[in-house]
Amino acid sequence: MSFKIKNIIIIFLLAISGFFSWKAYLFFLDTKIPNIKLIGIKDDGYYCGNIQCTAFSDKIGKMSVWLDEKSIAKKFQIKSPRQEHPFIIPTRTMTNGKHKIKIEFTDNTYNKNRTEHTHHFYVDNTPLQAAFVKSETEFKVLQGRTLHIQFQVNKKIKEAKIKTLSNTYECFPEFKNSSLYEAFIPIQCEEPSNEYLISVEIKDYVGNILNLENKLQIIKFPFKQQTLNISQKKVKMEKELGEDSDQIENDIKEALMQSPKQKLWRGPFCTPIDIARTTCEFGTIRKTQEKGKYTHKAVDIINTPKSVVWASQDGIVKIKKRYGMHGNTVVIDHGWGIFTIYSHLDNFANISIGGKISKGNPIGTIGKTGYASGYHLHWELRVNNIPVDPMQWVKTTF
């Protein structure tokens, strides 16, 4: 036997010995916990029909799968890393609601390294159904008012949106876990009286989509007119005392971006004072030396000078500031982009920006700060920054 052949045999034997030594090392000394992965099911996901699943591990061993504590694969042999084990979950034979799948894997080493994963998911094979609460004849609204749309669904949904008047509005449950969903559509004073289409798109958690359609009729409202004279001396003084009048709009826009997608109130609003008299109705077309001709998109209401003003509903205090035209002003966020504004206050109550406030809590007193010719409260309500008549929100039938 030549020297060269001997060397080849020796190298071969050493390689074989090294291979088995490495295999022995892995078998006896490997303590690495196996990794397992499940494709097809996500934690807290919603599913219908047959779910195509695949389980695999990064090691050789045996895998078992349980569905709701019942075995659907017992000690299935994984012969190579990344070998896939496909299986189907037939959800149509299962009840709707929450379920659990558990995967257990044990490798082939001496230590029998083991790991397990548990995933929770939901089955939803119920067809999506929904219907408007009000009849078609009730989808009528005056200029400057709010259209309150409600519809009933037969199960929990992922989202619902209403498209009308070239805008999209998110819908939300009337209260937590309610099957009654609603949206508030603000109608601008300048919106032409006409008939418009309302389209509601509803999506459930398994991807079903349902559309509801109806017609909206906007009715023309005969807004009043008013001429108002304000002392130029007072206008000049208020400009010096408060921030620029345009700043309030910037502040409200910024606050609107942070409005929680949560309904912070329940039930009708209340008037922020006991109204002795209304000096200017919502939508009144005003003429003043300072602003010219414009629409007054709030109500001016009065009672005893310096008497208490309170929050008209639960919410969060977003603004507490003095502005040139509006004077001392408080803005409350009620969630879902619905704000109330209280202006011309004489002083502020002990409230803090960002603090929660309850319906009826004091926010200040009736004053005449800003461009006010006498003691009164300027009360405003906005939906997605569009002013609407706040007196409509006080009605129990709204």
ABEGO torsion letter per residue (X at the ends): XBAAAAAAAAAAAAAAAAAAAAAAAAAAABABBBBBBBBGBBBGBBBBEBBBBBBBBABBEBBBBBBGGBBABBGBBBABBGBBBBBBBBAAABBBEBBBBBBBBBBABAAGBBBBBBBBBBBBABBBBBBBABBAAABBBBBGBBBBBBBBBABBBABBBBBBGGBBBBBBBABBGBABBBBBBBBBAABBBBBBBBBBBBBBAAGBBBBBBBBBBBBBBBBBBBBBBBBAAAAAAAAAABBBAAAAAAAAAAAAAABBBBBABBEBBBBABBBABBABBBGBBBBBAAAEBBBBBBBBBBBBBGBBBBBABBEBBABBBBBAAAEBBBBBBAEGGBBBBBBGBABBBBBBBGBBBBBGBBAEBBBABEBBABBBBBBBBBBGGBBBBAAAAABAAX
